[in-house]
Amino acid sequence: MIEVAGLSKDYGTRRALDGLNFNIHKGEIVGFLGPNGAGKTTTMRILAGYLPPTSGIATIDGKDLIKDSLAIRRITGYLPETVPLYNDMSIRGYLSYMGKLRHLKKVDDLVDEALTRVDLSDRADGYIGNLSKGMRQRVGFAQAILHDPEVLLLDEPTIGLDPSQIHEIRNLIKEYGKQKTILFSTHILSEVQQLCDRVLIINKGRILVEDSPEQLQMRLSGGRNVVIRVNGNIAPLMNAFKKVKGVTGVTPVGDNAAQVIVQPDFEARPEIARIVLKEGLDLIELRGADLSLEQIFIQLTAEDKSSASTTSTRLE
Amino acid sequence: MRNIWTISKREIEHYLASPVAYLAAFALMLIIGLIFFTNIQVAFLYTSAPSPEFIIAPIAFLLIFLVPAITMGSIADEYKTGTLETIMTAPIRDWELIIGKWLGGVFFFSALLLFTWVFPLILNQFIDPGIDQGILVSGYLGVFLLMAAFVSIGIFTSSLLNNSIASYFLTFAILLLLWMISAPSQAAMTAGNEILKYLDFSEHFYPTFLSGVIDLKDVVFYLSATGVMLFLGTASLEARRWK
């Protein structure tokens, strides 16, 4: 549905996007992940038809981004990061204005439908200027889905919302993504785990990794974390932990806890428990934990900082 | 066409939701009212018949101050609040946006000009055979064309800048310059006089429209000035995308 090849964008001398390549298939929900300034918003803006790329090709539904800009804009919905709305308009007024600009038939019905979807029907005649951040976000979302677009581009749709609002927006995305293609950017990794079929991690204008969230975790963690907590000083046990079969690394966490990294396919926990008890200490906690996407993400972007080329070859 | 209409309608609604539009209308009516009152008094004193020129000429001049106040935010504010992004990613062409914005301003000022008709109507009651209808018609046509050109200049500077106050002052400076660009050279009788005189907006207004003459050359002048400015506005909006 979305095909991007060699997409670059320069702002003056600064290169914001540096040869971006990715494909998104019809019906996929793809999370676009990266630190601030990585080029997420720029990519979104290019795909939405706001900015033209400096070089490279992008097509949506087989249509060229520049040549068929109007046709593409007709089938895409876009929610910019800042959620720009007209404060002097009512919610209904704004949505029907956007609907008229899109030449929608039965604008009023579609506006009602979108309002029901984002649960704002009872506030429809209120002024946008009086809305809270979460409601503004929902109005922005309603605007983006008003014309039932094939492709939905959401730029950090959950930023600045409280947990229950985040939950609502995620549900909206999940609901909408059942039939349509969605690309949304975020830097909340749990969001990606919950919603996405696939993740694109971008840093400094280049795609670092492209995979499903689960695969990504498996591939990159290289093992499992075991967290140990005892009621005493754990330091004397560290060497013993290191000798356990399958253990690749031990890091103390404070005086009485430690983190042990174990190779996949190994179960080191019983042995670790025995060591603790043999030393005469009580075992308070012993649990396995997956390496979180957060850790992977930090690891990836940090590696990218030190040696860009080696990271990408290792990942490929 | 439909997009242009949708945008201009929204633009008018936007004006009417802000106090600037009412203040501009109030200022215009107040100042013209004062000038009108003074002229009536003078006319009574000297038992002369006032002509509608003294209403029309100040309106034209006041537009230099009022037009930028209305047009200054048309694009600049949309950029600042980010709404330009949603508009420019909707399936509309850049020129449709510019013309829609321009048309909104033209509609607004047309309504304002209609309000000022009240003064010639009153004047008509005072004078026995009535006022010179020819000057009234040609004068208002001139003011209308002038206003359309002024608004297009305002939209252009608003598309150029990201700050509406800056847009006000730039528009104001351009309008004032175009209004009196030939004055120094005419006073000094220097070379280039004819070119400057042709570019001077007031030279296409005072000698013809305000004297009851409708000259096609002047109509073409104002319309082409408007066209050029709308084209430049579209170009500068497009240039924003490439920045």
Interface residues (C-beta under 8 A of the other chain):
Chain A: Y11 R45 A48 G49 Y50 L51 P52 L70 A71 R73 R74 T76 Y78 P80 T82 V83 P84 L85 Y86 N87 D88 M89 G93 Y97 M98 K100 L101 R102 H103 Q143
Chain B: R2 N3 T6 I7 R10 E13 H14 A17 S18 T81 G82 T83 L84 E85 T86 I87 M88 T89 A90 P91 I92 R93 R241 W242 K243
